[in-house]
Amino acid sequence: MENGKQPAYPIIGEQGFVELNEEGLTKREAFAMAAMQGMVTTVHLPNCPSADILADMAVNQADELLKALEK
């Protein structure tokens, strides 16, 4: 499974094995959420980009982080 599509918070089963959690956020979604939270808290309102631009920036940051983790 592609790294960005893996669950952000896998479940550890009774035997200690990681079980894929099909519910919840993927790693990509969790990284994008964290990036967007950081951007929103540091943006000054008069210069604030639109929500769709912020969302695109957050997803791009998540994708770049996933690429860097593959190295």
N, CA, C, O and CB atoms as a CASP TS submission, in Angstrom:
PFRMAT TS
TARGET T0000
AUTHOR 0000-0000-0000
METHOD Language model
MODEL 1
PARENT N/A
ATOM      1  N   MET     1       0.836  -1.168   0.000  1.00  0.00           N
ATOM      2  CA  MET     1       0.000   0.000   0.000  1.00  0.00           C
ATOM      3  C   MET     1       0.891   1.244   0.000  1.00  0.00           C
ATOM      4  O   MET     1       1.875   1.314   0.737  1.00  0.00           O
ATOM      5  CB  MET     1      -0.957  -0.009   1.213  1.00  0.00           C
ATOM      6  N   GLU     2       0.542   2.203  -0.817  1.00  0.00           N
ATOM      7  CA  GLU     2       1.282   3.461  -0.911  1.00  0.00           C
ATOM      8  C   GLU     2       1.312   4.141   0.463  1.00  0.00           C
ATOM      9  O   GLU     2       0.311   4.141   1.179  1.00  0.00           O
ATOM     10  CB  GLU     2       0.642   4.402  -1.979  1.00  0.00           C
ATOM     11  N   ASN     3       2.453   4.714   0.825  1.00  0.00           N
ATOM     12  CA  ASN     3       2.651   5.296   2.149  1.00  0.00           C
ATOM     13  C   ASN     3       1.577   6.313   2.502  1.00  0.00           C
ATOM     14  O   ASN     3       1.053   6.279   3.615  1.00  0.00           O
ATOM     15  CB  ASN     3       4.008   5.946   2.229  1.00  0.00           C
ATOM     16  N   GLY     4       1.234   7.214   1.591  1.00  0.00           N
ATOM     17  CA  GLY     4       0.258   8.254   1.876  1.00  0.00           C
ATOM     18  C   GLY     4      -1.144   7.738   2.072  1.00  0.00           C
ATOM     19  O   GLY     4      -1.987   8.441   2.629  1.00  0.00           O
ATOM     20  N   LYS     5      -1.419   6.510   1.620  1.00  0.00           N
ATOM     21  CA  LYS     5      -2.753   5.928   1.773  1.00  0.00           C
ATOM     22  C   LYS     5      -2.860   5.008   2.985  1.00  0.00           C
ATOM     23  O   LYS     5      -3.930   4.473   3.275  1.00  0.00           O
ATOM     24  CB  LYS     5      -3.124   5.162   0.525  1.00  0.00           C
ATOM     25  N   GLN     6      -1.748   4.827   3.689  1.00  0.00           N
ATOM     26  CA  GLN     6      -1.773   4.010   4.894  1.00  0.00           C
ATOM     27  C   GLN     6      -2.473   4.783   6.008  1.00  0.00           C
ATOM     28  O   GLN     6      -2.491   6.014   5.989  1.00  0.00           O
ATOM     29  CB  GLN     6      -0.336   3.603   5.322  1.00  0.00           C
ATOM     30  N   PRO     7      -3.044   4.081   6.966  1.00  0.00           N
ATOM     31  CA  PRO     7      -3.738   4.775   8.048  1.00  0.00           C
ATOM     32  C   PRO     7      -2.767   5.586   8.904  1.00  0.00           C
ATOM     33  O   PRO     7      -1.648   5.155   9.183  1.00  0.00           O
ATOM     34  CB  PRO     7      -4.492   3.772   8.921  1.00  0.00           C
ATOM     35  N   ALA     8      -3.216   6.756   9.309  1.00  0.00           N
ATOM     36  CA  ALA     8      -2.391   7.608  10.170  1.00  0.00           C
ATOM     37  C   ALA     8      -2.278   7.023  11.567  1.00  0.00           C
ATOM     38  O   ALA     8      -1.268   7.207  12.246  1.00  0.00           O
ATOM     39  CB  ALA     8      -2.971   9.023  10.241  1.00  0.00           C
ATOM     40  N   TYR     9      -3.314   6.320  11.991  1.00  0.00           N
ATOM     41  CA  TYR     9      -3.354   5.770  13.338  1.00  0.00           C
ATOM     42  C   TYR     9      -3.764   4.305  13.277  1.00  0.00           C
ATOM     43  O   TYR     9      -4.917   3.972  13.550  1.00  0.00           O
ATOM     44  CB  TYR     9      -4.325   6.573  14.232  1.00  0.00           C
ATOM     45  N   PRO    10      -2.816   3.412  12.915  1.00  0.00           N
ATOM     46  CA  PRO    10      -3.153   1.997  12.825  1.00  0.00           C
ATOM     47  C   PRO    10      -3.482   1.431  14.206  1.00  0.00           C
ATOM     48  O   PRO    10      -3.111   1.998  15.233  1.00  0.00           O
ATOM     49  CB  PRO    10      -1.997   1.211  12.189  1.00  0.00           C
ATOM     50  N   ILE    11      -4.173   0.323  14.202  1.00  0.00           N
ATOM     51  CA  ILE    11      -4.566  -0.338  15.438  1.00  0.00           C
ATOM     52  C   ILE    11      -3.589  -1.485  15.694  1.00  0.00           C
ATOM     53  O   ILE    11      -3.262  -2.247  14.785  1.00  0.00           O
ATOM     54  CB  ILE    11      -6.044  -0.854  15.363  1.00  0.00           C
ATOM     55  N   ILE    12      -3.138  -1.597  16.916  1.00  0.00           N
ATOM     56  CA  ILE    12      -2.286  -2.720  17.302  1.00  0.00           C
ATOM     57  C   ILE    12      -3.197  -3.803  17.874  1.00  0.00           C
ATOM     58  O   ILE    12      -3.880  -3.589  18.876  1.00  0.00           O
ATOM     59  CB  ILE    12      -1.178  -2.283  18.345  1.00  0.00           C
ATOM     60  N   GLY    13      -3.200  -4.963  17.228  1.00  0.00           N
ATOM     61  CA  GLY    13      -4.070  -6.059  17.641  1.00  0.00           C
ATOM     62  C   GLY    13      -3.573  -6.767  18.885  1.00  0.00           C
ATOM     63  O   GLY    13      -2.528  -6.430  19.440  1.00  0.00           O
ATOM     64  N   GLU    14      -4.343  -7.751  19.309  1.00  0.00           N
ATOM     65  CA  GLU    14      -4.026  -8.494  20.530  1.00  0.00           C
ATOM     66  C   GLU    14      -2.679  -9.204  20.452  1.00  0.00           C
ATOM     67  O   GLU    14      -1.990  -9.329  21.464  1.00  0.00           O
ATOM     68  CB  GLU    14      -5.112  -9.506  20.813  1.00  0.00           C
ATOM     69  N   GLN    15      -2.300  -9.663  19.282  1.00  0.00           N
ATOM     70  CA  GLN    15      -1.045 -10.384  19.119  1.00  0.00           C
ATOM     71  C   GLN    15       0.138  -9.438  18.887  1.00  0.00           C
ATOM     72  O   GLN    15       1.261  -9.896  18.672  1.00  0.00           O
ATOM     73  CB  GLN    15      -1.159 -11.362  17.962  1.00  0.00           C
ATOM     74  N   GLY    16      -0.103  -8.129  18.930  1.00  0.00           N
ATOM     75  CA  GLY    16       0.966  -7.157  18.720  1.00  0.00           C
ATOM     76  C   GLY    16       1.191  -6.801  17.271  1.00  0.00           C
ATOM     77  O   GLY    16       2.112  -6.044  16.963  1.00  0.00           O
ATOM     78  N   PHE    17       0.375  -7.325  16.369  1.00  0.00           N
ATOM     79  CA  PHE    17       0.507  -7.023  14.944  1.00  0.00           C
ATOM     80  C   PHE    17      -0.295  -5.771  14.609  1.00  0.00           C
ATOM     81  O   PHE    17      -1.344  -5.509  15.198  1.00  0.00           O
ATOM     82  CB  PHE    17       0.035  -8.220  14.079  1.00  0.00           C
ATOM     83  N   VAL    18       0.209  -5.020  13.671  1.00  0.00           N
ATOM     84  CA  VAL    18      -0.506  -3.833  13.211  1.00  0.00           C
ATOM     85  C   VAL    18      -1.653  -4.270  12.316  1.00  0.00           C
ATOM     86  O   VAL    18      -1.462  -5.025  11.362  1.00  0.00           O
ATOM     87  CB  VAL    18       0.445  -2.857  12.457  1.00  0.00           C
ATOM     88  N   GLU    19      -2.822  -3.797  12.629  1.00  0.00           N
ATOM     89  CA  GLU    19      -3.998  -4.053  11.803  1.00  0.00           C
ATOM     90  C   GLU    19      -4.343  -2.757  11.081  1.00  0.00           C
ATOM     91  O   GLU    19      -4.376  -1.690  11.693  1.00  0.00           O
ATOM     92  CB  GLU    19      -5.212  -4.570  12.665  1.00  0.00           C
ATOM     93  N   LEU    20      -4.596  -2.851   9.787  1.00  0.00           N
ATOM     94  CA  LEU    20      -4.945  -1.649   9.049  1.00  0.00           C
ATOM     95  C   LEU    20      -6.335  -1.194   9.452  1.00  0.00           C
ATOM     96  O   LEU    20      -7.288  -1.973   9.465  1.00  0.00           O
ATOM     97  CB  LEU    20      -4.870  -1.891   7.531  1.00  0.00           C
ATOM     98  N   ASN    21      -6.425   0.071   9.775  1.00  0.00           N
ATOM     99  CA  ASN    21      -7.692   0.665  10.164  1.00  0.00           C
ATOM    100  C   ASN    21      -8.253   1.382   8.941  1.00  0.00           C
ATOM    101  O   ASN    21      -7.744   2.431   8.548  1.00  0.00           O
ATOM    102  CB  ASN    21      -7.524   1.645  11.382  1.00  0.00           C
ATOM    103  N   GLU    22      -9.288   0.826   8.346  1.00  0.00           N
ATOM    104  CA  GLU    22      -9.867   1.404   7.136  1.00  0.00           C
ATOM    105  C   GLU    22     -10.643   2.676   7.430  1.00  0.00           C
ATOM    106  O   GLU    22     -10.940   3.451   6.521  1.00  0.00           O
ATOM    107  CB  GLU    22     -10.774   0.398   6.456  1.00  0.00           C
ATOM    108  N   GLU    23     -10.966   2.891   8.673  1.00  0.00           N
ATOM    109  CA  GLU    23     -11.691   4.091   9.060  1.00  0.00           C
ATOM    110  C   GLU    23     -10.692   5.142   9.519  1.00  0.00           C
ATOM    111  O   GLU    23      -9.588   4.804   9.947  1.00  0.00           O
ATOM    112  CB  GLU    23     -12.728   3.784  10.173  1.00  0.00           C
ATOM    113  N   GLY    24     -11.063   6.390   9.436  1.00  0.00           N
ATOM    114  CA  GLY    24     -10.193   7.446   9.924  1.00  0.00           C
ATOM    115  C   GLY    24      -9.327   8.031   8.828  1.00  0.00           C
ATOM    116  O   GLY    24      -9.544   7.795   7.640  1.00  0.00           O
ATOM    117  N   LEU    25      -8.346   8.794   9.255  1.00  0.00           N
ATOM    118  CA  LEU    25      -7.504   9.545   8.331  1.00  0.00           C
ATOM    119  C   LEU    25      -6.363   8.704   7.769  1.00  0.00           C
ATOM    120  O   LEU    25      -5.829   7.817   8.434  1.00  0.00           O
ATOM    121  CB  LEU    25      -6.945  10.765   9.021  1.00  0.00           C
ATOM    122  N   THR    26      -6.007   9.013   6.523  1.00  0.00           N
ATOM    123  CA  THR    26      -4.772   8.456   5.959  1.00  0.00           C
ATOM    124  C   THR    26      -3.618   9.330   6.428  1.00  0.00           C
ATOM    125  O   THR    26      -3.831  10.416   6.966  1.00  0.00           O
ATOM    126  CB  THR    26      -4.830   8.385   4.382  1.00  0.00           C
ATOM    127  N   LYS    27      -2.396   8.851   6.223  1.00  0.00           N
ATOM    128  CA  LYS    27      -1.229   9.660   6.568  1.00  0.00           C
ATOM    129  C   LYS    27      -1.263  10.985   5.804  1.00  0.00           C
ATOM    130  O   LYS    27      -0.977  12.040   6.371  1.00  0.00           O
ATOM    131  CB  LYS    27       0.079   8.890   6.261  1.00  0.00           C
ATOM    132  N   ARG    28      -1.610  10.927   4.526  1.00  0.00           N
ATOM    133  CA  ARG    28      -1.651  12.146   3.703  1.00  0.00           C
ATOM    134  C   ARG    28      -2.651  13.152   4.274  1.00  0.00           C
ATOM    135  O   ARG    28      -2.358  14.343   4.369  1.00  0.00           O
ATOM    136  CB  ARG    28      -2.023  11.801   2.240  1.00  0.00           C
ATOM    137  N   GLU    29      -3.819  12.666   4.649  1.00  0.00           N
ATOM    138  CA  GLU    29      -4.832  13.558   5.215  1.00  0.00           C
ATOM    139  C   GLU    29      -4.375  14.149   6.551  1.00  0.00           C
ATOM    140  O   GLU    29      -4.597  15.330   6.815  1.00  0.00           O
ATOM    141  CB  GLU    29      -6.154  12.807   5.401  1.00  0.00           C
ATOM    142  N   ALA    30      -3.743  13.337   7.385  1.00  0.00           N
ATOM    143  CA  ALA    30      -3.270  13.818   8.684  1.00  0.00           C
ATOM    144  C   ALA    30      -2.167  14.855   8.505  1.00  0.00           C
ATOM    145  O   ALA    30      -2.147  15.867   9.206  1.00  0.00           O
ATOM    146  CB  ALA    30      -2.763  12.646   9.541  1.00  0.00           C
ATOM    147  N   PHE    31      -1.245  14.610   7.566  1.00  0.00           N
ATOM    148  CA  PHE    31      -0.174  15.577   7.306  1.00  0.00           C
ATOM    149  C   PHE    31      -0.742  16.884   6.760  1.00  0.00           C
ATOM    150  O   PHE    31      -0.305  17.964   7.156  1.00  0.00           O
ATOM    151  CB  PHE    31       0.850  14.992   6.318  1.00  0.00           C
ATOM    152  N   ALA    32      -1.718  16.790   5.850  1.00  0.00           N
ATOM    153  CA  ALA    32      -2.335  17.987   5.284  1.00  0.00           C
ATOM    154  C   ALA    32      -3.073  18.770   6.379  1.00  0.00           C
ATOM    155  O   ALA    32      -3.032  20.000   6.395  1.00  0.00           O
ATOM    156  CB  ALA    32      -3.309  17.608   4.138  1.00  0.00           C
ATOM    157  N   MET    33      -3.736  18.071   7.278  1.00  0.00           N
ATOM    158  CA  MET    33      -4.440  18.725   8.366  1.00  0.00           C
ATOM    159  C   MET    33      -3.458  19.499   9.245  1.00  0.00           C
ATOM    160  O   MET    33      -3.715  20.649   9.602  1.00  0.00           O
ATOM    161  CB  MET    33      -5.216  17.695   9.202  1.00  0.00           C
ATOM    162  N   ALA    34      -2.347  18.878   9.590  1.00  0.00           N
ATOM    163  CA  ALA    34      -1.350  19.535  10.430  1.00  0.00           C
ATOM    164  C   ALA    34      -0.754  20.749   9.724  1.00  0.00           C
ATOM    165  O   ALA    34      -0.547  21.793  10.341  1.00  0.00           O
ATOM    166  CB  ALA    34      -0.242  18.552  10.813  1.00  0.00           C
ATOM    167  N   ALA    35      -0.480  20.607   8.428  1.00  0.00           N
ATOM    168  CA  ALA    35       0.068  21.730   7.669  1.00  0.00           C
ATOM    169  C   ALA    35      -0.924  22.889   7.629  1.00  0.00           C
ATOM    170  O   ALA    35      -0.538  24.044   7.806  1.00  0.00           O
ATOM    171  CB  ALA    35       0.429  21.290   6.240  1.00  0.00           C
ATOM    172  N   MET    36      -2.189  22.585   7.399  1.00  0.00           N
ATOM    173  CA  MET    36      -3.202  23.636   7.325  1.00  0.00           C
ATOM    174  C   MET    36      -3.378  24.317   8.681  1.00  0.00           C
ATOM    175  O   MET    36      -3.544  25.535   8.747  1.00  0.00           O
ATOM    176  CB  MET    36      -4.542  23.057   6.843  1.00  0.00           C
ATOM    177  N   GLN    37      -3.345  23.548   9.749  1.00  0.00           N
ATOM    178  CA  GLN    37      -3.460  24.151  11.078  1.00  0.00           C
ATOM    179  C   GLN    37      -2.321  25.132  11.320  1.00  0.00           C
ATOM    180  O   GLN    37      -2.532  26.222  11.850  1.00  0.00           O
ATOM    181  CB  GLN    37      -3.466  23.066  12.168  1.00  0.00           C
ATOM    182  N   GLY    38      -1.121  24.741  10.931  1.00  0.00           N
ATOM    183  CA  GLY    38       0.017  25.641  11.093  1.00  0.00           C
ATOM    184  C   GLY    38      -0.114  26.897  10.259  1.00  0.00           C
ATOM    185  O   GLY    38       0.196  27.991  10.731  1.00  0.00           O
ATOM    186  N   MET    39      -0.568  26.754   9.027  1.00  0.00           N
ATOM    187  CA  MET    39      -0.720  27.922   8.158  1.00  0.00           C
ATOM    188  C   MET    39      -1.793  28.860   8.669  1.00  0.00           C
ATOM    189  O   MET    39      -1.608  30.077   8.662  1.00  0.00           O
ATOM    190  CB  MET    39      -1.049  27.489   6.739  1.00  0.00           C
ATOM    191  N   VAL    40      -2.908  28.313   9.110  1.00  0.00           N
ATOM    192  CA  VAL    40      -4.023  29.149   9.566  1.00  0.00           C
ATOM    193  C   VAL    40      -3.634  29.943  10.807  1.00  0.00           C
ATOM    194  O   VAL    40      -4.062  31.086  10.968  1.00  0.00           O
ATOM    195  CB  VAL    40      -5.261  28.285   9.860  1.00  0.00           C
ATOM    196  N   THR    41      -2.834  29.357  11.677  1.00  0.00           N
ATOM    197  CA  THR    41      -2.461  30.064  12.910  1.00  0.00           C
ATOM    198  C   THR    41      -1.411  31.138  12.678  1.00  0.00           C
ATOM    199  O   THR    41      -1.216  31.997  13.538  1.00  0.00           O
ATOM    200  CB  THR    41      -1.949  29.080  13.934  1.00  0.00           C
ATOM    201  N   THR    42      -0.728  31.112  11.536  1.00  0.00           N
ATOM    202  CA  THR    42       0.321  32.103  11.281  1.00  0.00           C
ATOM    203  C   THR    42      -0.054  33.129  10.219  1.00  0.00           C
ATOM    204  O   THR    42       0.708  34.063   9.970  1.00  0.00           O
ATOM    205  CB  THR    42       1.580  31.407  10.867  1.00  0.00           C
ATOM    206  N   VAL    43      -1.208  32.970   9.593  1.00  0.00           N
ATOM    207  CA  VAL    43      -1.625  33.895   8.534  1.00  0.00           C
ATOM    208  C   VAL    43      -2.274  35.119   9.161  1.00  0.00           C
ATOM    209  O   VAL    43      -3.099  35.005  10.068  1.00  0.00           O
ATOM    210  CB  VAL    43      -2.607  33.206   7.540  1.00  0.00           C
ATOM    211  N   HIS    44      -1.892  36.286   8.671  1.00  0.00           N
ATOM    212  CA  HIS    44      -2.507  37.533   9.129  1.00  0.00           C
ATOM    213  C   HIS    44      -3.725  37.813   8.265  1.00  0.00           C
ATOM    214  O   HIS    44      -3.652  37.727   7.039  1.00  0.00           O
ATOM    215  CB  HIS    44      -1.495  38.725   9.072  1.00  0.00           C
ATOM    216  N   LEU    45      -4.821  38.140   8.884  1.00  0.00           N
ATOM    217  CA  LEU    45      -6.096  38.264   8.180  1.00  0.00           C
ATOM    218  C   LEU    45      -6.064  39.167   6.949  1.00  0.00           C
ATOM    219  O   LEU    45      -6.638  38.779   5.931  1.00  0.00           O
ATOM    220  CB  LEU    45      -7.120  38.774   9.119  1.00  0.00           C
ATOM    221  N   PRO    46      -5.439  40.335   6.968  1.00  0.00           N
ATOM    222  CA  PRO    46      -5.466  41.161   5.754  1.00  0.00           C
ATOM    223  C   PRO    46      -4.772  40.490   4.563  1.00  0.00           C
ATOM    224  O   PRO    46      -5.111  40.768   3.413  1.00  0.00           O
ATOM    225  CB  PRO    46      -4.809  42.502   6.031  1.00  0.00           C
ATOM    226  N   ASN    47      -3.816  39.622   4.831  1.00  0.00           N
ATOM    227  CA  ASN    47      -3.056  38.974   3.758  1.00  0.00           C
ATOM    228  C   ASN    47      -3.442  37.512   3.571  1.00  0.00           C
ATOM    229  O   ASN    47      -2.753  36.769   2.871  1.00  0.00           O
ATOM    230  CB  ASN    47      -1.569  39.073   4.042  1.00  0.00           C
ATOM    231  N   CYS    48      -4.522  37.105   4.185  1.00  0.00           N
ATOM    232  CA  CYS    48      -4.917  35.694   4.189  1.00  0.00           C
ATOM    233  C   CYS    48      -5.351  35.229   2.797  1.00  0.00           C
ATOM    234  O   CYS    48      -6.238  35.836   2.196  1.00  0.00           O
ATOM    235  CB  CYS    48      -6.051  35.466   5.194  1.00  0.00           C
ATOM    236  N   PRO    49      -4.736  34.158   2.278  1.00  0.00           N
ATOM    237  CA  PRO    49      -5.205  33.588   1.011  1.00  0.00           C
ATOM    238  C   PRO    49      -6.581  32.954   1.213  1.00  0.00           C
ATOM    239  O   PRO    49      -6.997  32.693   2.342  1.00  0.00           O
ATOM    240  CB  PRO    49      -4.194  32.536   0.466  1.00  0.00           C
ATOM    241  N   SER    50      -7.263  32.717   0.127  1.00  0.00           N
ATOM    242  CA  SER    50      -8.584  32.093   0.210  1.00  0.00           C
ATOM    243  C   SER    50      -8.449  30.665   0.739  1.00  0.00           C
ATOM    244  O   SER    50      -7.366  30.080   0.715  1.00  0.00           O
ATOM    245  CB  SER    50      -9.284  32.097  -1.177  1.00  0.00           C
ATOM    246  N   ALA    51      -9.566  30.119   1.214  1.00  0.00           N
ATOM    247  CA  ALA    51      -9.575  28.775   1.796  1.00  0.00           C
ATOM    248  C   ALA    51      -9.121  27.723   0.793  1.00  0.00           C
ATOM    249  O   ALA    51      -8.424  26.780   1.169  1.00  0.00           O
ATOM    250  CB  ALA    51     -10.967  28.432   2.306  1.00  0.00           C
ATOM    251  N   ASP    52      -9.504  27.864  -0.478  1.00  0.00           N
ATOM    252  CA  ASP    52      -9.097  26.854  -1.458  1.00  0.00           C
ATOM    253  C   ASP    52      -7.598  26.907  -1.721  1.00  0.00           C
ATOM    254  O   ASP    52      -6.975  25.875  -1.972  1.00  0.00           O
ATOM    255  CB  ASP    52      -9.862  27.045  -2.766  1.00  0.00           C
ATOM    256  N   ILE    53      -7.020  28.093  -1.667  1.00  0.00           N
ATOM    257  CA  ILE    53      -5.559  28.206  -1.834  1.00  0.00           C
ATOM    258  C   ILE    53      -4.851  27.592  -0.632  1.00  0.00           C
ATOM    259  O   ILE    53      -3.869  26.868  -0.795  1.00  0.00           O
ATOM    260  CB  ILE    53      -5.131  29.694  -2.010  1.00  0.00           C
ATOM    261  N   LEU    54      -5.343  27.877   0.576  1.00  0.00           N
ATOM    262  CA  LEU    54      -4.756  27.270   1.776  1.00  0.00           C
ATOM    263  C   LEU    54      -4.850  25.750   1.724  1.00  0.00           C
ATOM    264  O   LEU    54      -3.901  25.054   2.086  1.00  0.00           O
ATOM    265  CB  LEU    54      -5.453  27.795   3.039  1.00  0.00           C
ATOM    266  N   ALA    55      -5.985  25.237   1.278  1.00  0.00           N
ATOM    267  CA  ALA    55      -6.157  23.787   1.184  1.00  0.00           C
ATOM    268  C   ALA    55      -5.161  23.184   0.191  1.00  0.00           C
ATOM    269  O   ALA    55      -4.548  22.155   0.476  1.00  0.00           O
ATOM    270  CB  ALA    55      -7.599  23.443   0.765  1.00  0.00           C
ATOM    271  N   ASP    56      -5.000  23.815  -0.962  1.00  0.00           N
ATOM    272  CA  ASP    56      -4.029  23.327  -1.952  1.00  0.00           C
ATOM    273  C   ASP    56      -2.613  23.360  -1.395  1.00  0.00           C
ATOM    274  O   ASP    56      -1.837  22.429  -1.610  1.00  0.00           O
ATOM    275  CB  ASP    56      -4.103  24.163  -3.237  1.00  0.00           C
ATOM    276  N   MET    57      -2.273  24.430  -0.680  1.00  0.00           N
ATOM    277  CA  MET    57      -0.940  24.535  -0.085  1.00  0.00           C
ATOM    278  C   MET    57      -0.716  23.422   0.944  1.00  0.00           C
ATOM    279  O   MET    57       0.366  22.838   1.001  1.00  0.00           O
ATOM    280  CB  MET    57      -0.754  25.919   0.574  1.00  0.00           C
ATOM    281  N   ALA    58      -1.730  23.132   1.749  1.00  0.00           N
ATOM    282  CA  ALA    58      -1.604  22.092   2.773  1.00  0.00           C
ATOM    283  C   ALA    58      -1.405  20.720   2.142  1.00  0.00           C
ATOM    284  O   ALA    58      -0.574  19.937   2.603  1.00  0.00           O
ATOM    285  CB  ALA    58      -2.842  22.078   3.676  1.00  0.00           C
ATOM    286  N   VAL    59      -2.165  20.427   1.091  1.00  0.00           N
ATOM    287  CA  VAL    59      -2.019  19.132   0.405  1.00  0.00           C
ATOM    288  C   VAL    59      -0.640  19.032  -0.252  1.00  0.00           C
ATOM    289  O   VAL    59      -0.015  17.972  -0.221  1.00  0.00           O
ATOM    290  CB  VAL    59      -3.137  18.945  -0.661  1.00  0.00           C
ATOM    291  N   ASN    60      -0.170  20.119  -0.839  1.00  0.00           N
ATOM    292  CA  ASN    60       1.170  20.117  -1.442  1.00  0.00           C
ATOM    293  C   ASN    60       2.240  19.864  -0.387  1.00  0.00           C
ATOM    294  O   ASN    60       3.188  19.118  -0.632  1.00  0.00           O
ATOM    295  CB  ASN    60       1.443  21.452  -2.157  1.00  0.00           C
ATOM    296  N   GLN    61       2.095  20.479   0.781  1.00  0.00           N
ATOM    297  CA  GLN    61       3.049  20.251   1.868  1.00  0.00           C
ATOM    298  C   GLN    61       3.021  18.789   2.309  1.00  0.00           C
ATOM    299  O   GLN    61       4.070  18.195   2.558  1.00  0.00           O
ATOM    300  CB  GLN    61       2.739  21.175   3.063  1.00  0.00           C
ATOM    301  N   ALA    62       1.834  18.213   2.405  1.00  0.00           N
ATOM    302  CA  ALA    62       1.715  16.804   2.792  1.00  0.00           C
ATOM    303  C   ALA    62       2.401  15.905   1.765  1.00  0.00           C
ATOM    304  O   ALA    62       3.121  14.975   2.128  1.00  0.00           O
ATOM    305  CB  ALA    62       0.231  16.405   2.941  1.00  0.00           C
ATOM    306  N   ASP    63       2.173  16.187   0.491  1.00  0.00           N
ATOM    307  CA  ASP    63       2.807  15.378  -0.569  1.00  0.00           C
ATOM    308  C   ASP    63       4.322  15.482  -0.527  1.00  0.00           C
ATOM    309  O   ASP    63       5.020  14.486  -0.717  1.00  0.00           O
ATOM    310  CB  ASP    63       2.303  15.813  -1.945  1.00  0.00           C
ATOM    311  N   GLU    64       4.838  16.684  -0.280  1.00  0.00           N
ATOM    312  CA  GLU    64       6.290  16.863  -0.200  1.00  0.00           C
ATOM    313  C   GLU    64       6.876  16.125   1.001  1.00  0.00           C
ATOM    314  O   GLU    64       7.961  15.552   0.908  1.00  0.00           O
ATOM    315  CB  GLU    64       6.640  18.352  -0.118  1.00  0.00           C
ATOM    316  N   LEU    65       6.165  16.136   2.124  1.00  0.00           N
ATOM    317  CA  LEU    65       6.627  15.401   3.295  1.00  0.00           C
ATOM    318  C   LEU    65       6.658  13.905   3.011  1.00  0.00           C
ATOM    319  O   LEU    65       7.619  13.227   3.374  1.00  0.00           O
ATOM    320  CB  LEU    65       5.729  15.695   4.505  1.00  0.00           C
ATOM    321  N   LEU    66       5.630  13.388   2.373  1.00  0.00           N
ATOM    322  CA  LEU    66       5.608  11.962   2.028  1.00  0.00           C
ATOM    323  C   LEU    66       6.761  11.607   1.091  1.00  0.00           C
ATOM    324  O   LEU    66       7.373  10.550   1.242  1.00  0.00           O
ATOM    325  CB  LEU    66       4.264  11.588   1.377  1.00  0.00           C
ATOM    326  N   LYS    67       7.063  12.472   0.128  1.00  0.00           N
ATOM    327  CA  LYS    67       8.209  12.230  -0.772  1.00  0.00           C
ATOM    328  C   LYS    67       9.513  12.194   0.009  1.00  0.00           C
ATOM    329  O   LYS    67      10.356  11.325  -0.214  1.00  0.00           O
ATOM    330  CB  LYS    67       8.283  13.318  -1.866  1.00  0.00           C
ATOM    331  N   ALA    68       9.672  13.139   0.923  1.00  0.00           N
ATOM    332  CA  ALA    68      10.902  13.193   1.714  1.00  0.00           C
ATOM    333  C   ALA    68      11.051  11.947   2.594  1.00  0.00           C
ATOM    334  O   ALA    68      12.165  11.474   2.816  1.00  0.00           O
ATOM    335  CB  ALA    68      10.918  14.460   2.586  1.00  0.00           C
ATOM    336  N   LEU    69       9.951  11.427   3.086  1.00  0.00           N
ATOM    337  CA  LEU    69      10.004  10.231   3.922  1.00  0.00           C
ATOM    338  C   LEU    69      10.360   8.985   3.143  1.00  0.00           C
ATOM    339  O   LEU    69      10.807   7.996   3.724  1.00  0.00           O
ATOM    340  CB  LEU    69       8.692  10.028   4.608  1.00  0.00           C
ATOM    341  N   GLU    70      10.169   9.021   1.837  1.00  0.00           N
ATOM    342  CA  GLU    70      10.495   7.875   0.972  1.00  0.00           C
ATOM    343  C   GLU    70      11.989   7.790   0.669  1.00  0.00           C
ATOM    344  O   GLU    70      12.461   6.754   0.202  1.00  0.00           O
ATOM    345  CB  GLU    70       9.714   7.966  -0.336  1.00  0.00           C
ATOM    346  N   LYS    71      12.727   8.842   0.921  1.00  0.00           N
ATOM    347  CA  LYS    71      14.166   8.878   0.590  1.00  0.00           C
ATOM    348  C   LYS    71      14.959   8.030   1.540  1.00  0.00           C
ATOM    349  O   LYS    71      16.180   7.940   1.415  1.00  0.00           O
ATOM    350  CB  LYS    71      14.698  10.307   0.616  1.00  0.00           C
TER
END
